[in-house]
Amino acid sequence: MTYEFIIVEPAFQDKVALIRLNRPKELNALNLQLMLELKDALKSLDQLENVSCIIITGNEQAFAAGADIKQMESKNAIDLLHIDQFETWDQIRKTKKPLIAAVNGFALGGGCELAMTCDMILAGESAKFGQPEIKLGIMPGAGGTQRLTKALGKAKAMELVLTGRFIGAHEACERGLINQVVPDELCLDEAVKLAKEIAQMSPVALQLAKESVLKAFESGLQEGLYFERKNFYLCFASDDQKEGMKAFVEKRKPEFKGK
């Protein structure tokens, strides 16, 4: 998989794929081409049987410092409507395999939104998160007002969105926005460790469980419970369920096939 603005390693380590955002001079600002490449890469990785978990990362300075303002500056509302850039974000959200964001440096604006679109976030201790769009005369448009509010609560999300302030990794972790804070130099290593643990599980169960957690995040309790129950039943249609339970009874490690 060869792209201009991302580097993809499908067989990075033990069923774990790695996508590295690669616009270092622009602090990995998310232009339209990068987002299209990311969508294409995720769609391709979703089809690979030897990939069970995907990590998205940037570099030491930035996960992604926001959208590409130079690309957006001259656009009007109708231009944006025709570009339909958020369709790309919707497709990223629909990735079936677990996504882990490994964040060093800045995750701001679209970068923060991209991290929040992932299923889990690990951050280096010097990472910064925020939605500074208000300082440009606009507001978040790729889920920032919604996912930040779900994660942090109304008051804190309102503060960050209306002031454009940043929060550090430790505060983000304490408030539930991210999973774990680690030393900067260990961020990717710890993300890989988590991804490897996840990748050992049944691919079928991973997909259904991920769908169910997202349903809980995006819907009411009763709707989520109904969805969870359906997916629970569906697990019992898989060979992996039979293998997992048989291995438990026989006191051995299961060999999941994703079927």
Secondary structure as a PSIPRED ss2 file (coil, helix, strand):
# PSIPRED VFORMAT (PSIPRED V4.0)

   1 M C   1.000  0.000  0.000
   2 T E   0.000  0.000  1.000
   3 Y C   1.000  0.000  0.000
   4 E C   1.000  0.000  0.000
   5 F C   1.000  0.000  0.000
   6 I E   0.000  0.000  1.000
   7 I E   0.000  0.000  1.000
   8 V E   0.000  0.000  1.000
   9 E E   0.000  0.000  1.000
  10 P E   0.000  0.000  1.000
  11 A E   0.000  0.000  1.000
  12 F E   0.000  0.000  1.000
  13 Q E   0.000  0.000  1.000
  14 D C   1.000  0.000  0.000
  15 K C   1.000  0.000  0.000
  16 V E   0.000  0.000  1.000
  17 A E   0.000  0.000  1.000
  18 L E   0.000  0.000  1.000
  19 I E   0.000  0.000  1.000
  20 R E   0.000  0.000  1.000
  21 L E   0.000  0.000  1.000
  22 N C   1.000  0.000  0.000
  23 R C   1.000  0.000  0.000
  24 P H   0.000  1.000  0.000
  25 K H   0.000  1.000  0.000
  26 E H   0.000  1.000  0.000
  27 L C   1.000  0.000  0.000
  28 N C   1.000  0.000  0.000
  29 A C   1.000  0.000  0.000
  30 L E   0.000  0.000  1.000
  31 N C   1.000  0.000  0.000
  32 L H   0.000  1.000  0.000
  33 Q H   0.000  1.000  0.000
  34 L H   0.000  1.000  0.000
  35 M H   0.000  1.000  0.000
  36 L H   0.000  1.000  0.000
  37 E H   0.000  1.000  0.000
  38 L H   0.000  1.000  0.000
  39 K H   0.000  1.000  0.000
  40 D H   0.000  1.000  0.000
  41 A H   0.000  1.000  0.000
  42 L H   0.000  1.000  0.000
  43 K H   0.000  1.000  0.000
  44 S H   0.000  1.000  0.000
  45 L H   0.000  1.000  0.000
  46 D H   0.000  1.000  0.000
  47 Q C   1.000  0.000  0.000
  48 L C   1.000  0.000  0.000
  49 E C   1.000  0.000  0.000
  50 N C   1.000  0.000  0.000
  51 V C   1.000  0.000  0.000
  52 S C   1.000  0.000  0.000
  53 C E   0.000  0.000  1.000
  54 I E   0.000  0.000  1.000
  55 I E   0.000  0.000  1.000
  56 I E   0.000  0.000  1.000
  57 T E   0.000  0.000  1.000
  58 G C   1.000  0.000  0.000
  59 N C   1.000  0.000  0.000
  60 E C   1.000  0.000  0.000
  61 Q C   1.000  0.000  0.000
  62 A E   0.000  0.000  1.000
  63 F E   0.000  0.000  1.000
  64 A E   0.000  0.000  1.000
  65 A C   1.000  0.000  0.000
  66 G C   1.000  0.000  0.000
  67 A E   0.000  0.000  1.000
  68 D C   1.000  0.000  0.000
  69 I H   0.000  1.000  0.000
  70 K H   0.000  1.000  0.000
  71 Q H   0.000  1.000  0.000
  72 M H   0.000  1.000  0.000
  73 E C   1.000  0.000  0.000
  74 S C   1.000  0.000  0.000
  75 K C   1.000  0.000  0.000
  76 N C   1.000  0.000  0.000
  77 A H   0.000  1.000  0.000
  78 I H   0.000  1.000  0.000
  79 D H   0.000  1.000  0.000
  80 L H   0.000  1.000  0.000
  81 L H   0.000  1.000  0.000
  82 H H   0.000  1.000  0.000
  83 I H   0.000  1.000  0.000
  84 D C   1.000  0.000  0.000
  85 Q C   1.000  0.000  0.000
  86 F H   0.000  1.000  0.000
  87 E H   0.000  1.000  0.000
  88 T H   0.000  1.000  0.000
  89 W H   0.000  1.000  0.000
  90 D H   0.000  1.000  0.000
  91 Q H   0.000  1.000  0.000
  92 I H   0.000  1.000  0.000
  93 R H   0.000  1.000  0.000
  94 K C   1.000  0.000  0.000
  95 T C   1.000  0.000  0.000
  96 K C   1.000  0.000  0.000
  97 K C   1.000  0.000  0.000
  98 P C   1.000  0.000  0.000
  99 L E   0.000  0.000  1.000
 100 I E   0.000  0.000  1.000
 101 A E   0.000  0.000  1.000
 102 A E   0.000  0.000  1.000
 103 V E   0.000  0.000  1.000
 104 N C   1.000  0.000  0.000
 105 G C   1.000  0.000  0.000
 106 F E   0.000  0.000  1.000
 107 A E   0.000  0.000  1.000
 108 L E   0.000  0.000  1.000
 109 G C   1.000  0.000  0.000
 110 G H   0.000  1.000  0.000
 111 G H   0.000  1.000  0.000
 112 C H   0.000  1.000  0.000
 113 E H   0.000  1.000  0.000
 114 L H   0.000  1.000  0.000
 115 A H   0.000  1.000  0.000
 116 M H   0.000  1.000  0.000
 117 T H   0.000  1.000  0.000
 118 C C   1.000  0.000  0.000
 119 D C   1.000  0.000  0.000
 120 M E   0.000  0.000  1.000
 121 I E   0.000  0.000  1.000
 122 L E   0.000  0.000  1.000
 123 A E   0.000  0.000  1.000
 124 G E   0.000  0.000  1.000
 125 E C   1.000  0.000  0.000
 126 S C   1.000  0.000  0.000
 127 A C   1.000  0.000  0.000
 128 K E   0.000  0.000  1.000
 129 F E   0.000  0.000  1.000
 130 G E   0.000  0.000  1.000
 131 Q C   1.000  0.000  0.000
 132 P H   0.000  1.000  0.000
 133 E H   0.000  1.000  0.000
 134 I H   0.000  1.000  0.000
 135 K H   0.000  1.000  0.000
 136 L H   0.000  1.000  0.000
 137 G C   1.000  0.000  0.000
 138 I C   1.000  0.000  0.000
 139 M C   1.000  0.000  0.000
 140 P C   1.000  0.000  0.000
 141 G C   1.000  0.000  0.000
 142 A C   1.000  0.000  0.000
 143 G C   1.000  0.000  0.000
 144 G H   0.000  1.000  0.000
 145 T H   0.000  1.000  0.000
 146 Q H   0.000  1.000  0.000
 147 R H   0.000  1.000  0.000
 148 L H   0.000  1.000  0.000
 149 T H   0.000  1.000  0.000
 150 K H   0.000  1.000  0.000
 151 A H   0.000  1.000  0.000
 152 L H   0.000  1.000  0.000
 153 G C   1.000  0.000  0.000
 154 K H   0.000  1.000  0.000
 155 A H   0.000  1.000  0.000
 156 K H   0.000  1.000  0.000
 157 A H   0.000  1.000  0.000
 158 M H   0.000  1.000  0.000
 159 E H   0.000  1.000  0.000
 160 L H   0.000  1.000  0.000
 161 V H   0.000  1.000  0.000
 162 L H   0.000  1.000  0.000
 163 T H   0.000  1.000  0.000
 164 G C   1.000  0.000  0.000
 165 R C   1.000  0.000  0.000
 166 F E   0.000  0.000  1.000
 167 I E   0.000  0.000  1.000
 168 G E   0.000  0.000  1.000
 169 A H   0.000  1.000  0.000
 170 H H   0.000  1.000  0.000
 171 E H   0.000  1.000  0.000
 172 A H   0.000  1.000  0.000
 173 C H   0.000  1.000  0.000
 174 E H   0.000  1.000  0.000
 175 R C   1.000  0.000  0.000
 176 G C   1.000  0.000  0.000
 177 L C   1.000  0.000  0.000
 178 I C   1.000  0.000  0.000
 179 N C   1.000  0.000  0.000
 180 Q E   0.000  0.000  1.000
 181 V E   0.000  0.000  1.000
 182 V E   0.000  0.000  1.000
 183 P C   1.000  0.000  0.000
 184 D H   0.000  1.000  0.000
 185 E H   0.000  1.000  0.000
 186 L H   0.000  1.000  0.000
 187 C H   0.000  1.000  0.000
 188 L H   0.000  1.000  0.000
 189 D H   0.000  1.000  0.000
 190 E H   0.000  1.000  0.000
 191 A H   0.000  1.000  0.000
 192 V H   0.000  1.000  0.000
 193 K H   0.000  1.000  0.000
 194 L H   0.000  1.000  0.000
 195 A H   0.000  1.000  0.000
 196 K H   0.000  1.000  0.000
 197 E H   0.000  1.000  0.000
 198 I H   0.000  1.000  0.000
 199 A H   0.000  1.000  0.000
 200 Q C   1.000  0.000  0.000
 201 M C   1.000  0.000  0.000
 202 S C   1.000  0.000  0.000
 203 P H   0.000  1.000  0.000
 204 V H   0.000  1.000  0.000
 205 A H   0.000  1.000  0.000
 206 L H   0.000  1.000  0.000
 207 Q H   0.000  1.000  0.000
 208 L H   0.000  1.000  0.000
 209 A H   0.000  1.000  0.000
 210 K H   0.000  1.000  0.000
 211 E H   0.000  1.000  0.000
 212 S H   0.000  1.000  0.000
 213 V H   0.000  1.000  0.000
 214 L H   0.000  1.000  0.000
 215 K H   0.000  1.000  0.000
 216 A H   0.000  1.000  0.000
 217 F H   0.000  1.000  0.000
 218 E H   0.000  1.000  0.000
 219 S C   1.000  0.000  0.000
 220 G C   1.000  0.000  0.000
 221 L H   0.000  1.000  0.000
 222 Q H   0.000  1.000  0.000
 223 E H   0.000  1.000  0.000
 224 G H   0.000  1.000  0.000
 225 L H   0.000  1.000  0.000
 226 Y H   0.000  1.000  0.000
 227 F H   0.000  1.000  0.000
 228 E H   0.000  1.000  0.000
 229 R H   0.000  1.000  0.000
 230 K H   0.000  1.000  0.000
 231 N H   0.000  1.000  0.000
 232 F H   0.000  1.000  0.000
 233 Y H   0.000  1.000  0.000
 234 L H   0.000  1.000  0.000
 235 C H   0.000  1.000  0.000
 236 F C   1.000  0.000  0.000
 237 A C   1.000  0.000  0.000
 238 S C   1.000  0.000  0.000
 239 D H   0.000  1.000  0.000
 240 D H   0.000  1.000  0.000
 241 Q H   0.000  1.000  0.000
 242 K H   0.000  1.000  0.000
 243 E H   0.000  1.000  0.000
 244 G H   0.000  1.000  0.000
 245 M H   0.000  1.000  0.000
 246 K H   0.000  1.000  0.000
 247 A H   0.000  1.000  0.000
 248 F H   0.000  1.000  0.000
 249 V H   0.000  1.000  0.000
 250 E C   1.000  0.000  0.000
 251 K C   1.000  0.000  0.000
 252 R C   1.000  0.000  0.000
 253 K C   1.000  0.000  0.000
 254 P C   1.000  0.000  0.000
 255 E C   1.000  0.000  0.000
 256 F C   1.000  0.000  0.000
 257 K C   1.000  0.000  0.000
 258 G C   1.000  0.000  0.000
 259 K C   1.000  0.000  0.000
